[in-house]
Amino acid sequence: MKSYAPLADKKNIAIVEDIDFDIHVFSNYSMVQQVVEILMDNKVKYTNDNGEIRLTAYAEKVPR
């Protein structure tokens, strides 16, 4: 996400992070990273100047 800060700064877009860093994801790391990069790229491209991008991630218990 930090790699998108310079692009966001050019458009005066605030990137707000609300991330629970105790999340454990059992998945292919590179595929998750690729999805996040695609989403961030689109958000920076299509967010209006002076806008905001909000990133939220948290763990939610799923009933078994």
C-alpha positions in Angstrom: 0.0 0.0 0.0 2.9 2.3 0.7 4.0 2.0 -2.9 0.7 3.8 -3.9 1.3 6.8 -1.6 3.2 8.9 -4.1 0.5 8.4 -6.7 -2.2 9.2 -4.2 -0.3 12.3 -3.1 -0.3 13.7 -6.6 -4.1 13.6 -6.6 -4.2 14.7 -2.9 -5.9 11.4 -2.0 -5.8 10.3 1.7 -5.1 6.6 2.3 -6.7 5.7 5.6 -5.8 2.3 7.1 -7.9 0.4 9.7 -6.2 -2.9 9.7 -6.1 -5.6 12.4 -2.6 -7.0 12.1 -3.4 -10.1 14.1 -5.2 -11.6 11.1 -4.1 -15.0 9.9 -5.0 -15.9 6.3 -4.3 -19.4 5.0 -4.0 -18.7 1.3 -1.5 -18.1 -1.5 0.4 -15.0 -0.4 1.3 -13.8 -3.9 -2.2 -14.2 -5.2 -3.6 -12.2 -2.3 -0.9 -9.6 -2.8 -1.8 -9.4 -6.5 -5.5 -8.8 -5.8 -4.7 -6.1 -3.3 -2.4 -4.4 -5.8 -5.1 -4.5 -8.6 -7.7 -3.0 -6.2 -5.3 -0.3 -5.0 -4.3 0.6 -8.5 -7.9 1.0 -9.5 -8.8 3.0 -6.4 -6.0 5.5 -7.0 -6.8 5.8 -10.7 -10.6 6.3 -10.2 -10.8 8.2 -6.9 -11.4 11.9 -7.4 -8.8 14.5 -6.5 -8.9 15.3 -2.8 -10.7 12.0 -2.1 -10.1 9.2 0.3 -9.2 5.5 0.0 -10.2 3.5 3.2 -8.6 0.1 3.7 -10.2 -2.0 6.4 -9.3 -5.6 7.3 -10.4 -7.5 10.4 -10.9 -11.1 11.6 -14.4 -12.3 11.9 -15.3 -15.6 13.5 -17.0 -18.0 11.2 -19.3 -20.6 12.7 -18.2 -24.1 12.0 
